Amino acid sequence: MSKIAAFRIPLVLALAAALAGACGEASRLRARCVGGNVAVCIQLGDMYATGTRVPRDMGRAAEMYQQACDHGAMEVCNTLGEIYERSQGLEGGVVRAEELFRLACGGGSAPGCLNLGLALAAQDDKKGAAALFERACTAGWTPGCHHLALALDHGDGVLPDLKRAVALYDEACANKFVDSCLAAGALFVAGDRVDRDLGRAGRYYGTALKLFDESCQAGHDHDCQERNTLRTRVAIVMASAQ
């Protein structure tokens, strides 16, 4: 037997043992989940969703999250809705997703209210969507405040209220929601509906650049490109103002 072959045998055995151990752990966790341990259901769902110590399997992740949702974990109901909304292979798709978002929102999940609002907006129910964005924002969910600001900015489902929209953009930007920084910056650059204020726009864009750069440094290549594009746009705007 060659030295390479001799090396491979214990390596294969070690990998097989590790896989068996992981499967055994998953089986033990599954038994505890079925027994009503919600925290374990969530843990096991996370393991399958991320492929941590078990093969990644969104179907099994959904099964474990459903157990947690059935026991009243409303944020998990929202997560499960997102899985149905985005996964091609799960029966029910967007219809099931909306059911879960409605359940989560009714149970007090602010992200669930936002997702339900986005689902209604996609069906052109702008009034219903705006009410849900308000609900998510009131509960302290920053993305909900951003979408409420957009609705108020454009009069989608609500009476236009630019003053409140700007205040919400400002708050969401301060809470590191980059889309609000960009929306507010664009308003003050354009100056067609508010007084043009390049200094204020520059502050919003500066925050956005910082957020994109942090995300870029964390390894998100798309945000590196977004940072560079915004940097160029800001430079052009500032140059044109001189």
Secondary structure as UniProt FT lines:
FT   HELIX           3..34
FT   TURN            35..36
FT   HELIX           38..50
FT   HELIX           58..70
FT   TURN            71..72
FT   HELIX           74..86
FT   TURN            91..92
FT   HELIX           93..106
FT   TURN            107..108
FT   HELIX           110..122
FT   TURN            123..124
FT   HELIX           126..138
FT   TURN            139..140
FT   HELIX           142..154
FT   HELIX           162..174
FT   TURN            175..176
FT   HELIX           178..190
FT   HELIX           198..217
FT   TURN            218..219
FT   HELIX           221..240
//
